[in-house]
């Protein structure tokens, strides 16, 4: 039995250390606080308080632990709160060290031999060393070995004797290297901390950050690896004894453990939440089997109803994406399967298909993949440039100038900054840059999601009023349906109203709570020359994209990849021969990118491409043209449709429906389509490239966005349309004869559309 307990403990230890280390932050020099003046209230007290001149980043390890599934759930020997899930506070209490709590407090001028006497004669095995009110560090057996090694290497007896009166402060492990855990942290986290730092003792405090003490920390005690393992072994031995009592008919401990596993699984299955998940999984499996079977069977129904099948797959895929949190399917996987299913249906069953893809279909697939790949490579390159600039702290150029601690002021500042940046850059690039910046400015995840959604709305609104800001405006501009000056002058005010209307609505959800005081931004400080070079080179690379595309005629993704290549070469030159700076180079930035987000983007756009190639989107546009009374309302509905379907094929279909000879350059129809298609995509998170990028960067889900943002985005959308129509009527006359009737008709049409949807 003893061997079984020991083997179980060792096996569990390896399992827990391996899994815990997958989320525990590495203990490196970058995590060390600037420690100089920790105050001790008493020479030998149960707790010790200190104050730091500068606290490290306040990321509570306890909150990190709460966000992870309990590792102890995988060790069925012990209940929660025991064994590997024992808290550090319990470990210290069970060590039975009395009031010393595992350490002796000494002065820095005390002699090493006296300190060792204190340690060996008492129940403690380490000393915390102080100089007045300042904590100097910790003195352990490893430090004593270092002391003895230096003494043994003394040149003569006199020098060796001098070591006997040496002050202990000369041999301590400095305070800046102290490894700490919180009282609520678990045994497996303490093991990981000691393993990563290669130490046998950790300081236990009520509050820690990244395994380091903070200005608010109060020391509770010091515990050793021996303390941890002793308690774990004790708990697991008791657990084995309880299993023997629970299953007296089974003599083999392993049989008892297997029976306990079955018992726990049965209890879990009785849980209503588990039953609900099992039902969802079973239904998903049955539906998947039927779908795959239908494709493999070559059912005649598919040949007769291919269009319906494609729409059904599209709706079903979006359903799973929308309810991602319920089904626990990654949206990237759903998007890829959705695109494949739709392309197989189109290639093998649509129209005159005979069960296998033709050369025409393969050409269309290649064209669509080429178009989507351009966007994906653009996103990849832009994200990498932003990551490299951030690694060099280049955003200090911006953050040094943001000093407000008011969340609402910051909300409006970021909104207008995004609005104007997206007019000179494209809105996708600006979204990537601003969301990356918000990770430093806004510490709370819930706030950061709302700020990120605001960035999407602002970027889409700002991209409308210049030919290079939004892809749909660029399409209309390149086809001569829009020109530069009228686009800027006539769409600027409606775009601004759209921004202000949406932000005014969303700002009501922003609450002032002082959380910006905990932002991850360092104190404003001059940016190093290298950082300035990388920052301005990165900005130049982004700004050069439309210029490069205009002068070379090549697509924008080539310009973005060229900029990435330039930044890559620049950072290689700057850090040439500096192996320790590899984390600042492009390969390190590439490793941090959200590949799943890019694949989700790929799947969505490939799915939309099928609807475009099959002519279903063209049919939708024709239906709208035949059933809606005016082009103004058509443009409005196209904007609403772009909240669900990508606006690029919708605008492309519209371009083919209306002749440029009838609706000339800068006609009201083209300007209104540019405004509606650009801003309507903000109503739903999946309605624009910026929104999809936000889903990947901040893990924003469909339902959260619909609940928190959609109404505000719709307010700005209709406000922008009303402003454009009023402005057009004022410039061209007929305000009361044209705007008011059309506004009434638009409201009635929108009401009928919404009623039909629900």
BELWO-V868045 format. One record per residue. D_CENTER is the distance of its C-alpha to the mean C-alpha in Angstrom with 1 decimal. Layout:
((D_CENTER) (D_CENTER))
//
This chain:
((47.2) (46.4) (45.3) (43.1) (41.4) (40.8) (39.5) (37.2) (35.8) (35.3) (33.6) (31.3) (30.6) (29.6) (27.3) (25.6) (25.3) (23.8) (21.2) (20.5) (20.0) (17.1) (14.9) (17.3) (16.5) (19.2) (22.1) (22.8) (24.6) (21.6) (20.9) (24.6) (25.5) (28.4) (31.0) (34.5) (36.0) (35.3) (38.2) (40.1) (42.1) (44.6) (45.7) (45.2) (43.1) (40.7) (37.8) (37.0) (35.1) (33.9) (32.6) (30.5) (31.0) (27.3) (24.7) (21.8) (18.2) (18.4) (15.8) (18.0) (18.3) (19.6) (16.6) (14.7) (17.6) (17.5) (14.1) (15.5) (18.3) (21.5) (22.7) (26.2) (26.0) (26.7) (29.9) (32.4) (35.1) (34.0) (32.7) (29.7) (30.5) (32.8) (32.7) (29.4) (27.8) (30.4) (29.1) (30.1) (32.4) (34.3) (34.7) (36.3) (38.5) (39.6) (40.5) (43.5) (43.8) (45.2) (44.4) (43.4) (40.0) (40.0) (40.8) (43.7) (43.3) (45.5) (46.3) (45.4) (49.1) (50.0) (51.5) (49.6) (52.4) (52.4) (48.7) (49.2) (52.1) (50.0) (47.4) (49.9) (52.2) (49.6) (46.8) (44.1) (43.0) (41.1) (41.7) (39.5) (41.3) (41.7) (43.4) (44.5) (41.4) (39.0) (37.4) (38.2) (36.6) (37.5) (40.6) (40.5) (42.8) (40.8) (41.7) (45.3) (45.5) (44.4) (47.1) (49.7) (48.9) (49.5) (52.7) (54.0) (53.5) (55.7) (58.6) (61.3) (62.2) (62.0) (58.5) (57.6) (59.2) (57.2) (54.0) (55.5) (55.1) (51.8) (49.3) (46.3) (43.9) (44.6) (43.1) (40.1) (36.5) (35.2) (33.1) (30.2) (29.9) (30.2) (27.7) (27.0) (25.7) (25.6) (28.3) (26.0) (24.3) (25.8) (28.2) (25.9) (23.5) (26.7) (27.8) (24.6) (24.9) (28.5) (28.0) (25.4) (27.6) (30.8) (32.5) (34.4) (33.9) (31.0) (31.4) (30.4) (29.5) (28.4) (25.3) (23.4) (20.3) (19.0) (22.5) (24.2) (26.5) (25.7) (28.2) (28.3) (28.9) (32.1) (33.3) (34.4) (35.6) (35.3) (34.9) (35.6) (34.6) (38.0) (37.3) (34.1) (35.8) (39.0) (37.3) (35.3) (38.5) (40.4) (38.0) (37.9) (41.7) (42.1) (39.7) (42.0) (45.0) (43.5) (43.0) (46.6) (47.7) (45.6) (46.8) (50.3) (51.5) (49.0) (50.1) (47.5) (44.4) (42.2) (43.7) (43.0) (39.3) (39.1) (40.8) (38.4) (35.4) (37.2) (37.9) (34.3) (33.1) (35.8) (34.7) (31.1) (32.5) (34.3) (31.2) (30.8) (27.0) (27.6) (30.4) (28.3) (25.7) (28.7) (30.1) (26.9) (26.8) (30.6) (30.4) (27.7) (29.8) (32.9) (31.4) (30.0) (33.4) (35.2) (33.1) (33.5) (37.2) (37.8) (36.5) (38.6) (41.7) (41.9) (42.8) (45.0) (42.9) (40.1) (42.5) (43.8) (40.4) (37.9) (36.6) (36.1) (34.4) (31.9) (31.2) (30.9) (28.4) (26.3) (26.5) (25.9) (22.8) (21.4) (22.4) (20.4) (17.3) (18.0) (18.6) (15.8) (15.4) (19.2) (20.0) (17.1) (17.2) (14.2) (14.4) (14.7) (17.7) (19.2) (19.0) (20.7) (23.3) (23.9) (24.6) (26.9) (28.8) (29.4) (30.6) (32.9) (34.4) (34.9) (36.4) (38.6) (39.6) (39.3) (42.5) (45.0) (42.8) (44.7) (42.1) (40.9) (39.0) (41.3) (41.1) (40.2) (37.2) (36.1) (36.5) (34.4) (31.7) (31.8) (31.7) (28.7) (26.8) (27.8) (26.6) (23.1) (22.9) (23.6) (20.6) (18.3) (20.0) (19.6) (15.9) (15.8) (18.2) (16.7) (13.2) (15.2) (17.5) (14.9) (13.4) (17.1) (18.0) (15.3) (16.6) (20.0) (19.0) (20.3) (18.5) (21.0) (23.3) (21.4) (20.2) (23.7) (25.0) (22.7) (24.5) (24.3) (23.2) (23.6) (20.4) (22.5) (23.9) (20.5) (19.4) (22.5) (22.3) (18.9) (20.1) (23.3) (21.9) (19.5) (22.6) (24.9) (22.6) (21.9) (25.7) (26.2) (23.1) (21.7) (19.2) (16.6) (16.8) (16.7) (13.6) (11.8) (13.6) (13.3) (9.6) (9.5) (12.4) (11.1) (8.7) (12.3) (14.3) (12.9) (12.4) (12.2) (9.2) (11.8) (13.1) (10.0) (9.7) (13.4) (13.4) (11.0) (13.5) (16.3) (15.2) (15.5) (18.9) (20.0) (19.2) (21.0) (23.8) (24.2) (24.3) (27.3) (30.0) (30.2) (30.9) (28.0) (25.2) (24.5) (25.4) (27.8) (29.6) (29.9) (31.4) (34.0) (34.7) (35.4) (37.6) (39.6) (38.8) (37.4) (38.5) (36.8) (38.8) (39.2) (35.5) (34.6) (37.4) (37.2) (33.5) (32.4) (33.7) (32.3) (28.9) (29.1) (30.3) (27.5) (25.0) (27.0) (27.6) (24.0) (22.9) (26.0) (25.1) (21.4) (22.4) (24.3) (21.2) (20.3) (22.0) (23.3) (22.6) (22.6) (19.0) (18.7) (21.1) (18.4) (16.1) (15.2) (17.5) (20.6) (24.0) (25.1) (26.9) (28.3) (26.2) (27.8) (29.6) (27.4) (24.3) (26.3) (27.4) (24.0) (22.6) (25.6) (25.8) (22.2) (23.1) (26.3) (24.8) (22.7) (25.7) (28.0) (26.5) (28.7) (31.6) (31.4) (31.2) (34.1) (36.4) (35.8) (35.3) (32.5) (29.2) (26.3) (24.3) (27.2) (26.9) (23.2) (23.9) (26.8) (24.8) (22.5) (25.7) (27.1) (24.2) (24.3) (28.0) (27.8) (25.4) (27.6) (30.6) (29.3) (28.3) (31.2) (32.6) (29.8) (28.4) (26.5) (24.5) (23.1) (19.5) (20.1) (21.2) (19.7) (19.6) (17.3) (14.9) (15.3) (14.4) (10.9) (10.3) (8.5) (12.0) (11.5) (10.2) (13.3) (15.5) (14.6) (15.6) (18.7) (19.7) (19.6) (21.6) (24.0) (24.7) (25.5) (27.6) (29.8) (30.6) (31.5) (33.7) (35.4) (36.4) (34.9) (33.1) (36.4) (38.1) (35.7) (36.5) (40.2) (40.1) (38.6) (41.2) (44.0) (43.0) (41.7) (44.4) (43.0) (40.7) (38.9) (38.0) (37.0) (34.6) (33.2) (32.8) (31.2) (28.6) (28.0) (27.9) (25.3) (22.9) (23.1) (24.4) (23.5) (25.7) (26.9) (29.2) (30.3) (31.3) (32.9) (34.9) (36.0) (37.2) (39.4) (40.9) (42.3) (44.7) (44.2) (48.0) (47.8) (44.6) (44.8) (42.4) (40.6) (41.9) (40.4) (39.1) (36.9) (35.6) (34.8) (33.0) (30.9) (30.0) (29.4) (27.5) (25.2) (24.5) (24.9) (21.7) (19.9) (21.5) (19.1) (15.5) (16.8) (19.7) (18.5) (16.7) (14.7) (13.7) (12.8) (10.7) (8.8) (8.5) (6.9) (4.7) (3.9) (5.5) (8.6) (11.7) (15.1) (17.1) (15.1) (15.3) (19.0) (19.8) (18.4) (18.6) (21.0) (24.2) (23.4) (22.6) (25.8) (27.8) (26.9) (27.6) (31.0) (31.7) (31.2) (33.5) (36.1) (36.1) (36.6) (39.4) (41.1) (40.8) (42.2) (45.0) (45.9) (46.0) (48.0) (49.8) (50.0) (47.4) (49.1) (50.4) (47.1) (44.0) (45.0) (46.2) (43.1) (40.8) (42.6) (42.5) (38.7) (38.1) (40.3) (38.6) (35.1) (36.5) (38.0) (34.8) (32.7) (35.6) (35.7) (32.0) (32.4))
//
